[in-house]
Amino acid sequence: MKIDLSGAWRIELSDGMIKEDGFLPGTLDENRMGNPDKIAGAWHPDMENRETEIDKLLSADSRIATRLTRNYTYEGAAKFTRVFHGEIKKNKRYFLFAERARTMSLKIDGKSAPVVESWEGGHSYYEGLSTPCIFEITGLIRDGSLIEITTDNTYPGLPYKDITCSSAATDETQTNWNGVVGQLYIEEKSEAFIEDFRVYPDLQDFDSVFGEVALSYKSLYKGQSRKTPGNQADKMVRLVISGECLEGSGAELFSREVTIYADANNSFHFSKVAIKKEFSQKKWDEGEGNLLYATARLYDGDDLLDEKKVSFGIREFTYDGSGRLTLNGRRIFLRSEANCGLFPETGHPPMDRDSWLDIMKTYASYGVNCVRFHSWCPPEAAFSAADELGMLVQPELPNWNPRDAFSTKESRDFYENELRQIIKTYANHPSFVMLTLGNELHTDDDGISEMHRLIEIAKEMDSTRLFAWGSNNFYGEKGTDKESDFYTSSNVGASVLRLAVSGNEGRINTEVPNSTRNFDDSMEVIRKNFKKPVFSFEVGQYEVLPDMHELDEFKGVTRPDNFYIVRDRIEKSGMEYEEYEKRVEATGELALLAYREEVEAVLRTREMSGISLLGLQDFTGQGTALIGMMNSHLKPKSCSFASPERFNEFFAPQVVLVLLDKYVYKVGETIRAEVRVANFGKEPLPGGFSYELCVNENSNHGTSLDGGLYTLGSKKGVSECPVGEVTSLGNVEIPLDNIEDPTRFDLIIRLARFSERLGVCAKTDIKATYPIWVYPDFVPECPTGVYETRVLDKKAIDVLKNGGKVFLDPHSTKEAIPNSVKAQFSTDFWSVGTFPNQEGAMGQFIDKEHPIFDNFPTEEHSNFQWFRMASQRAFILPRYMKSIVAEMDCYVRLRPMAQLMEVKAYNGKMIMSSMGLHDLLEHPEARALLSSIYRYMDSDVFEPEEVISEEELRKIIAMK
């Protein structure tokens, strides 16, 4: 029987603040108690005492600009009291259950209640963060008793900095809330009862069961504890049961020899403990929550004392001889997303199953099959929802220490307790497949030894899961760890495992776009010392401009002052809000494009087991890192790029890969591409394919092709694409002849079943589309009526004063354009507030309807044909000016910038380019763009709207 304690509680804080009509479950934030949140502070030890230009910009406003602002904040002890009314029976035991709290202690009528998990240690307070707090109150509670719960989010005696840097308690995401959340009740039990019932799956034998039975007897008054030995055998499930009883009640029952056997009714008996079997042979799997149930019943003679029903799943999560992750013997590809504990409305995670079902379904809609909980462990409801949906889960200890992890006794004791409690509490959840000791941990040799000790403890406790020393420990600089079951990092030494890195110097910005990139070289380095699974870490982090439509959704314990600051900057910039929203779309489209490049690069890597993203959800802390397809409320942004269907086209268990050494071609060249299929689904796929090259349906420029179709064909390929493999289906060759204008094509490859008799393919729904740009091989010629110059010299000014036309195309260098920034192809990495060593360029915003692009197909955002031009410099303008190609700036500065613009200057007309096009003439796309500029300038429609003064010109570019 459970006695609900939710409802009214009196709250008293250590600073004297009192609320008579408070409530639990809830936090102080939700009870509107605390102080104003005014100072953001350093969110990470590496950020302490650091002051840069970006920091000054962020602190120029009195509001907090680097994260969401709590309406109320408080650190210290909080006391929750209420009078208990209810019947207390003799020969019964009573326990107070608080599902999740901060450091918690309990008094009944002024007397301390012992913590169940700490009896042997004698603790009177619960020091865990990740599992329920349970106190025994037998002999203490009575009708009319005063219940006093004290929680403390300063974590006395615990590693405060490690905890509050982690996602479990940082104000950057979940907040360092104080209170009790989740279920809160008193439970009545018999004197002897089943304390725990854990089921461990084994796929080797579906017809029998073995039990390791841990039944304990305890005397409350003598502090004694003893356990009977267990029976062990290599069978299907291991049943772990422990019983508790008061002195003199049931002791004889627990002293008997352990015997487990099955009767004709599929019940398993341990003397007077019966476990009812409700098993089938259907396995729990990715996307399939095939849950099973078992019930344990405890009898005293013929009297039923207690019963406990649990759900579990038959599944095997491990790795094969090639060091690749497997589920039920099938090789899988991990498509993981990081959840950093960001819940803006409550400041803490939801504690109910329905909310977590919605969250997990949202992840699944984007193609996610595994959720990594970044430096925190989710509640029971999250595991249950993942169980039901077939979603893999990777929790982590609440530890993000980048200096001296596990270096103190308080740290070692705390994290060992957390590890043990997480493994025990969530043991029955088949979704729980992996765990690491924290995020980006750094330490010395003694700390590493402690990591290995904790891994050994975890493996001894539970052999059905995989454990590792951390996620991206030492930022990959120390490489792999032989004691860990897997390695997840951004790199190993100097060898990277993702295309983007902080500072925007990664391969996505330094290599000409192609679809052959992989990380085989890095895996060769790893495989010299490590033969276990490897998957990448926090891949992506491509920033998107803030979507202001989310502002109306903030109605809870946090407010988006950091968004309001950006909105104010937009209003002051002179930019129309309609254009700003288009820029949001443009940054999102570019981020989506980059995410696909990242995912496919890992799929093309022979021995990697998957990819872990950061991320699909905006991160509103750490300088405000808005990197998501979804906003901070886990809702798709109000833009087409954020559609789950678009992300799921490449983030899926079965993907067509087309290997192209480039995306940009000249007329007369031949497309040569290899077609592969990554099949990490559950069934083989056909090995034939069809291909077609057709004009992009959104391209409104160029091509004289009838119907937009250039070529169509099909190939036999191979007989089938087996599960767990990346299979080559063969090559396609498409000559690019008889194309008169610059044209954007789509190369569409679709899996098909090839008919030997008919010689044709029956298409399937599995396909991939890749962009192709084709340009005639012509040499652009400047019109006679245009003065072309690399510098704004006297002749250029004279031409303008006389009403002429000038094309200014300086070398794209800091010397030639002093007031400029170095742009790059992708958007910013994470946020400038966190990584100030990037200039803030966010990609191109292109006026695609401008007549200059009548013969140069483009979208509103950067795409691969712009790579060489987008990677040059951008003018910093003295004010907002409408540009043909604007360079977008990060939200911190929102400077007006451009790469291509037209102006009226003096009495004439001028086009200015910062892309150094004359230095790029070896590339067909640059020649085509320059030709389009010449054609436009030589036309009657060349009529700039913007007027620029000589003073403004001097601010943009040096005049000679």
PyMOL commands that set and color helices and strands:
alter all, ss='L'
color gray80, all
select helices_A, chain A and resi 45-47+53-58+116-118+160-165+251-254+353-365+380-389+409-425+445-461+473-476+507-510+520-527+548-553+561-573+577-603+640-642+644-648+706-708+794-801+851-853+864-870+917-919+924-937+950-956
alter helices_A, ss='H'
color red, helices_A
select strands_A, chain A and resi 2-4+7-13+18-24+26-27+69-70+77-83+92-101+103-108+111-112+125-126+133-136+146-152+179-190+193-201+210-211+216-218+225-227+237-244+261-262+267-270+273-278+292-300+303-312+317-319+325-327+330-331+334-339+370-373+392-394+434-436+466-468+487-489+491-492+495-496+534-536+539-540+558-559+610-614+654-659+664-666+670-679+685-686+688-695+709-715+720-721+725-735+743-755+760-775+786-789+805-808+820-822+841-846+873-876+885-889+897-905+908-913+947-948
alter strands_A, ss='S'
color yellow, strands_A
deselect
rebuild
show_as cartoon
